[in-house]
Structures are given as structure tokens and as C-alpha cells.
Amino acid sequence: MTVVATAFAYATPLLIGFVIDHVIAQKPTDWSQLQQFFLHYGLWLVAISLVCFAIAEGIFSYTRSHLAQRAAEGIVRDIREKLYDHMQHLRCTFHNANETGDLVQRSTSDVETIRRFLAMHVPEIARSCIMVIAVIPIMLSLSGAMTIIATITIPIVFLFTLVFFRKMQKAFKIADEAEASMTTTIQENLTASRVVRAFARKNYEIEKFSQKNATYRDHHYRVICLIAWYWSISDFICLIQIAAVLFFGSLWTVAGHISLGVFVTFVTYETMLLWPVRHMGRILADFGKTTVAAQRIAHVLNETQEQGEYSNIEIPEGDVCFENVSFGYEEGRPALQNISFRVNKGKTVALLGATGAGKSTVVKLLMRLYDCNNGRITIGGVDIKTVQRKALREQIGIVLQNPFLYSKTIYENLLWGNLHASEDNVYKAAETAAIHNTIQNFADGYQTQLGERGVTLSGGQKQRTAIARTLLRETPILIFDDSFSAVDTDTESSILQSLRNKMKATTTLIIAHRLSTVINADWIVFLERGKIVQQGTHKQLMNEPGAYQRIWKMQHNDEVDIIPREHAPPCV
Ligand SMILES: Nc1ncnc2c1ncn2[C@@H]1O[C@H](COP(=O)(O)OP(=O)(O)OP(=O)(O)O)[C@@H](O)[C@H]1O
């Protein structure tokens, strides 16, 4: 399409030049038949031919743009999908190290920069190359001296453009990073809007955003200034070039070195030739931006995905066993040291310990969000490092410490746990999690629309909804990571009782701070600073001097203190 459109564009000045010299001035020509044809039918036929050329060029140019847009949209959709898919498989360490706002920027704004370049500039690059390659031989055939005058500044513009390109690339990288930082601030602020209000830090946040905004504006302003400088200088050089063609062209036409038709053709070609040259600068400026955007996307795409996805080893149902497991998030700072315990199939083990003791880390290792540095974790005797992560995670249902609910209806949130669950199973899971009655008391019942991250539910309702969602998965291993902290003790024991009755075969790991959550567990593991300091049944640990006994006494007294007033002995 580009080649044909360019051919029609270049035919127009050629025809005009031919008509001036050989139809109006009637100079002899090798194309005498064409000359006779126009002389016979008159100049109106020339006018109609020019209109037809313009229409043909328009049609081919339109089709070219249309196809380019479609191709660009398709490519960019593929990039976006690949990026999104890739991010789903990246390791936790990547997500820990990268800000959400920055990743959103890479997936949207950077991809859009690439789309714009592909849709608008790639066809223009092809068009400009064809124009330059096609017009110079035509010009040379008309007049060698005029061609030199008409092209003398082109190498200067190119050199200048290359220098500018490097500067542009640097400036755009800084501006893009500043924009990503601003996006992160907006995203964090919106996510933490309640915390900001609770701490009355609105002004502080506004000031923080204002600084980021000003930094972005300054860096972006520098990019705009660079572009403005480039455009004015390159336009100035190009205008000198046009002036030179007009000056020498008119001198040589008057002196009779070239014909009037050749002069008119040259003037037209000159503007046509300079247009792609000037445009090339603009393309290079955007190319600078696009390379930065592409590098930022490539940085994510080159990130290694979670390994071990190709194993065929099946996970048998069986005991979960930690054997001398050690792990640290950072070198020299162990989070877990020599952890060994067993959760027999169908039994419940509770993990207890102060905050930061390493309880959630145990779970993260079992889910293979991280791999342990030493020792091994087995399920039914199979080392979990040898099985597919996906297969492993399908065996485990987890209720996270901070459950995340989507801004959808409660029913949709529950179904997210198991997309194929029947309506009956959804209700049963909600009953087991002691949330069914609460949901039914809502005006819209299960169709109640939740706010973002479930903000319209209370902490306890959110936790119970998350428990029901996990129960729907019906996995052989269940993990509750501090999942009853926002639930009152009565509801908690009723949930645990229902779980015990319904899931006799389920192997369960419960992390808790309250002893009431763990006393009925088959085995209790007490962690302190990443090490197991005590383990045994509730009875054993109660009678063993140590941290467990101390906490039991403390919490037991607390629980006596918080007996509702109507049951408390009357004050004297
Ligand atoms: N992603 C992380 N990167 C670096 N260190 C981490 C990370 N997550 C946890 N830690 C550190 O590892 C240690 C154990 O954390 P972990 O979350 O396992 O504790 P926990 O016992 O579950 O605490 P809590 O009861 O408060 O949830 C802590 O010192 C914590 O600071």
C-alpha cells in the first residue's frame, strides 16, 4: 500500500513538469505520444488525471493506515497478554521488590507508547525510506547539480538527529520513571485511603503527591524542551535547504541551465523529500521513548519465572513432614532454623508463637512461594521441590492472614474458590464457616456487592467469607494462617467443630495467637525466633514449664476477665 501510494504522490509533480515543458511550452520529448495525447484533448484531462492521482494516493494511504493500526493493536494485545501471563508466574521475590504502581505503568502506559509507535511511525518509516530511495534517482535524472543543492543538508539533519536521539532516550527514561513513581503514590494513597484518614495525614499525602507530581512535570518539561529545540533546529536547516533550491533553481532557470518544468518539479520534490527527513526526526524522538518503554517491559519479561513447572511426579495424599528446614529471606538473616515436625494425614497441627516467630514463613515454604535453603519438606514422602508448583498448590487450601476479596458479589467471591461448585455446595461451605446466616441477613443476600477488597464487610465477616471460599476447594490439606483472629471465640469454636465433623480426612495446619484456637489440635508446635522451642499435645505442654504454660496462664486469666458482665460475679 505504501509503495503504490508513494508512486501516485511522485507521479503528480512529474506530470506537472511534463505539462509545463512539453504541453504548454511544447518542447520536443521522447514521450511524444503522451505529448500529442494531452495536446489533442487539452489541459482539462491533465487536471482530471491529477485529481485521480490524488484520490488513488488517498485510498492507498488510508488502507495502509488502517492495516497498520490493526496490526499494531494485535501486536500490543499480544504483548499485554504475554506480560500479564508472565507476571502471574513470577516469583514472590520479584513482587516484593517491585512496586505495583510501576508494574501497572509498564503494563499500560509503556505498552501504549509501543502501540503508538507501531501504528503511527512504523508505516511512516517505510514510507519515508521509499520516498527518499525513489525521489533521489528521479531528481538525478532531471538535474545532477540541483539534486546536490536539494540534498546537501540531509546528512547534517541525520547527524543532528542521532545526537538528539541519545539525549532524548536518557531524558525520557528519567521522565518515565518519575511518572511510574507518581503512579505508585496515587495507587498507594488510594489503597490506603482509610489509613490516611484515620491518621489525619491528608495534608502530608497531598504534599507527598505534589512533590512527585512536580518532579514528573520537571522531567517531562525537559523532554518537551528537547523536542522543541530539535524541531526548531531541524526545521530551520530544512528551510535553508528550500531557500537554496528556490535561489539556485530560479537563477539556473533564468540562465537556461534547467527548464521551468524541471524547476517546478524540483520545488515540489524538495518539499516532498524534506517532509520524510523532518518527520524522521520526530520518529526518532518517539523511537527514543519507545526503546525505553520496550526495555521496561523486557525487564519484566526477562525476569525468571518460578522454576520446577515441568515435573510429572504426582503428590500422594499423606503426612506433611518438615525435616530440618532452614530458610532466610535475606542472606545472614535466618527466618527459620532446623524446623522439624510432622502433620499426620487427617490430623491437625497448630503453630504458635509470637509475631515474627516465623509461622507464616512455614506456610509460605509449604506452598513453595519460597524454597527452603536447607532440609526438605515432604507430602506423603515426596519432596515438594520435585513436583509441579501448580499441582502442589492444588492440593492445598489456604486462608491467608489478610484475606483478599474482590469487588464482586459475595456469591462470586465464594465461587472463585471453586468455579465448578454447585449452589448447594456454596451454601454448605458458608454454613461451615458460620457466615451463611449473616449473608442471608444482608438485603441482597449472596448477591450483595462487596466494596474493593471486601471493605464493606467487617473483619470477622471477611475472614469467614475467605474461610468458606477456601473450604469450597475441597483440598486434602487446609491451612488457616491466623484466620480466626477477627472472629469471636464462640464462632471460632463452632467453625472448628464443623470443620472437624465435615473433614475427618483433611490434614490441617492452624496458625494462631489465641490458645483457644489450638487446644483441640492433635499436635502443637511452639516457635520462637525461627526455632521450635516446644512441641506436643495441649496436655503435655500445659504440664511442661515453658512459654506455652506461661501463655496459657496469661490468656486463661484474660479470658476470665473478659467474661460478659451478665455472667460475671456481682460486684460487692
Ligand atoms: N518478604 C519478606 N522479606 C523479608 N523478610 C520477611 C518477609 N516476610 C517476613 N519476613 C521476616 O521473617 C520473619 C518471620 O516472619 P513471619 O511472617 O513468618 O512471622 P509470623 O510468625 O507469621 O508473624 P505474625 O504472627 O506477626 O504473622 C520476620 O522477622 C519478618 O520480618
The ligand as an SDF file (V2000), in Angstrom:
LIG
                    3D

 31 33  0  0  0  0  0  0  0  0999 V2000
    9.0070  -10.9680   52.3420 N   0  0  0  0  0  0  0  0  0  0  0  0
    9.8580  -10.8540   53.3700 C   0  0  0  0  0  0  0  0  0  0  0  0
   11.0970  -10.3650   53.1600 N   0  0  0  0  0  0  0  0  0  0  0  0
   11.9730  -10.2590   54.1780 C   0  0  0  0  0  0  0  0  0  0  0  0
   11.7020  -10.6400   55.4500 N   0  0  0  0  0  0  0  0  0  0  0  0
   10.4840  -11.1390   55.7210 C   0  0  0  0  0  0  0  0  0  0  0  0
    9.4920  -11.2670   54.6920 C   0  0  0  0  0  0  0  0  0  0  0  0
    8.3740  -11.7860   55.2500 N   0  0  0  0  0  0  0  0  0  0  0  0
    8.6520  -11.9890   56.5660 C   0  0  0  0  0  0  0  0  0  0  0  0
    9.9090  -11.5970   56.8400 N   0  0  0  0  0  0  0  0  0  0  0  0
   10.5900  -11.6900   58.1370 C   0  0  0  0  0  0  0  0  0  0  0  0
   10.6280  -13.0630   58.5250 O   0  0  0  0  0  0  0  0  0  0  0  0
   10.3640  -13.2220   59.9050 C   0  0  0  0  0  0  0  0  0  0  0  0
    9.2040  -14.1940   60.1100 C   0  0  0  0  0  0  0  0  0  0  0  0
    8.0250  -13.6300   59.5550 O   0  0  0  0  0  0  0  0  0  0  0  0
    6.6350  -14.3770   59.5520 P   0  0  0  0  0  0  0  0  0  0  0  0
    5.7040  -13.5980   58.7240 O   0  0  0  0  0  0  0  0  0  0  0  0
    6.8430  -15.7930   59.2140 O   0  0  0  0  0  0  0  0  0  0  0  0
    6.2310  -14.2590   61.0920 O   0  0  0  0  0  0  0  0  0  0  0  0
    4.8910  -14.7490   61.8160 P   0  0  0  0  0  0  0  0  0  0  0  0
    5.3020  -15.6410   62.9310 O   0  0  0  0  0  0  0  0  0  0  0  0
    3.9200  -15.2860   60.8370 O   0  0  0  0  0  0  0  0  0  0  0  0
    4.3810  -13.3560   62.3850 O   0  0  0  0  0  0  0  0  0  0  0  0
    2.8700  -12.8800   62.6210 P   0  0  0  0  0  0  0  0  0  0  0  0
    2.3020  -13.6880   63.7260 O   0  0  0  0  0  0  0  0  0  0  0  0
    3.0330  -11.4690   63.0170 O   0  0  0  0  0  0  0  0  0  0  0  0
    2.1540  -13.0400   61.3290 O   0  0  0  0  0  0  0  0  0  0  0  0
   10.0910  -11.8260   60.4550 C   0  0  0  0  0  0  0  0  0  0  0  0
   11.2690  -11.3750   61.0830 O   0  0  0  0  0  0  0  0  0  0  0  0
    9.8110  -10.9740   59.2190 C   0  0  0  0  0  0  0  0  0  0  0  0
   10.3090   -9.6680   59.3990 O   0  0  0  0  0  0  0  0  0  0  0  0
  1  2  1  0
  2  3  1  0
  2  7  2  0
  3  4  2  0
  4  5  1  0
  5  6  2  0
  6  7  1  0
  6 10  1  0
  7  8  1  0
  8  9  2  0
  9 10  1  0
 10 11  1  0
 11 12  1  0
 11 30  1  0
 12 13  1  0
 13 14  1  0
 13 28  1  0
 14 15  1  0
 15 16  1  0
 16 17  2  0
 16 18  1  0
 16 19  1  0
 19 20  1  0
 20 21  2  0
 20 22  1  0
 20 23  1  0
 23 24  1  0
 24 25  2  0
 24 26  1  0
 24 27  1  0
 28 29  1  0
 28 30  1  0
 30 31  1  0
M  END
$$$$
